[in-house]
């Protein structure tokens, strides 16, 4: 039996992981009431563990063994009373209707990274994105627990899916150079071929612009991400105001990042693009403001 002191320490450990390793995520999560903030911190901390194994420097066989172990941990976190992240995750699962099997999909995505590094089509890439981002989106949605999720879950889950795809595609566009340095190419091959370009690192470590063709390819995928945001942000009016603030802050920061990438794709060729802190704070403040039509949209969804 975990004492209240041990549980508080477990959650504090998760929140420390969020604060130190997930700056963008922390802008949104701090807008939530304590119980939801702690639950999402536990979800993120465990997801970070999975990602760190997948992105680490261990040989592939050791990575796959480590990922298999995280799959086992997520299946029954209560079996690991000495692990603070799993202690917090088990408590969060008791408080909210979390489908911890979603972590298995995250592990699936990380395993895909180990055995394959290219995606032929958007359909192939979107499957990967649903594993690594959609799984966490569904867990987050369970913590937000909007009324519409109980009325007819499919439309709400589909909106969350679109938003997760938008966020992950934004990540991919930001990290094209870094991923290529690690031997991974996430941009669909059909997009690169359509724009008659490929991903090539020059001697100085920057991406070869190929006379603007690579920038055009990134703009093409940025338009796809923009369309996904247009759909996925329809989730926000269905959430309570603080959950909406959390989700709106995170998605707003990444949406702003996408705008910067679309405006100047070549800026990502030599350095990692980010959003200024002042913009992040402004986005977080706006996320808490009432949205026109939000009440009407929520009312329609609850009918």
Buried (B, 14 or more C-beta within 10 A) or exposed (E): EBEEEEBEBBBBBBBEBBBEBBBBBBBBBBBBEEBBBBBBBBBBBBBBBBBEBBEEEEEEEEBBEBBEEBBEBBEEBEEBBEBBBBBBBBBBBEEBEBBBEBBBBBBBBBBBBBEEBBBEEBEBBBBBBBBBBBBBBBBBBBBBBBBBBEEEBEBBBBBBBBBBBBBBBBBBBBBBBEBBEEEBBBBBBBBBEEBEBBBEEEEEEBBBBBEEBBBBBBBBBBEBBBEBBEBBBBBBBBBBBBBBBBBBBBBBBBBBBBBBBBEBBBEBBEEEBBBEEEBBEBBBEEBBEEBEEBEEBBEEBEE
